Amino acid sequence: MAEIRDTVILGSGCAGLTAAIYTARAGLKPLVLEGHEPGGQLSITSLVENFPGWPEGIQGPELIDNMKQQTVRFGGEFAPAVVDSVELGARPIVVKSSAGETRTRTLIVASGASARWLGLPSEQRLIGHGVSSCATCDGFFFRDKEVAVVGGGDSAMEEALFLTRFASKITLLHRREQFRASKIMMERVVAHPKIELRTNTIIDEVLGADDGEVKGVRLRDAKTGTDDTLALSGLFLGIGHEPNTKFFAGQVDLDGEGYIRTTNNVFVMHNGEVVPGVFACGDVQDRRYRQAVTAAGSGCMAALEAEKYLEEHGH
């Protein structure tokens, strides 16, 4: 009969790796299924300056690699696998992935949330080199520079307002005539002297891909079709995130945007009841903060709760 694991962790970003370190150190020999974005969003982040312990900052991929080494040191295992389905109602829980079928007594869901991008080849080449989906992560690097924010909802407004602390000018680009942001957020943006609004504006290309840094954007007027360029040092996407929860549909409670609903920080809920042995941490259940340090904190909590659950059930 196939081995039954004590714990399986879905996702290898900051939350999943912190959970892996804690469960490995507790002797649970976790199996980490790395997912379709190994390392999560930190793997495409250049310099991380706000994670405690690195006064000079650390490269995102290096931070992830350090956490993986720490996990392996304590006996954790990794598989470069993408999850196909999960049976949370089965006991033990069944996880089917590209690595095969795995049965586990506890499951820690750290599958994260993927930023929504424009999908332009030039944009993808410059992610981490002037193109970002997180102003609170990267805004500091654009002090006294001109940047743009893409989007028309509250997320874009929040990004633009945060960037006023650093950038000399922020141009808010929206492809439609009307913004869908809340009235109070719009009022704050319109009133700010550093922010300029441009509607009916579509980005066709991010300039500077060959140089490895954002130089500007090529824009098209959605009404007239005329082109022009806007010189920039940074481009921020404020069009939201997509939580990676599709294989949990119908098995856990999700909010209106697809994030897993939890109680007491990490306990996964379904039909108002706690799902036994299943815990969620990081961006898959955090639509508000989305920081490496908060992801790590929730990963720690999920690991401790999984360990406690196993002890209470005689494992």
ABEGO torsion letter per residue (X at the ends): XBBBBABBBBEABAAAAAAAAAAAAAGAGBBBBAEABBGEAAAABBBBAABBGBAAEBBAAAAAAAAAAAAAAAGBBBBBBBBABBBAABOBBBBBBAAEBBBBABBBBAAEBBBBBAGBAAAAAABGAGBBABAAAAAAAABGBBBBBBEABAAAAAAAAAAAAABABBBBBBABABBABBAAAAAAAAABAABBBBBGBBBABBBGAAAGBBAEBBBBBAAAGBBBBBBBABBBBAAEBBBBAAAABGABBBBAAGBBBBBGGABBBBGGBBBBGBBBBEAAABAAAGBAAAAAAAAAAAAAAAAAAAAAAGX
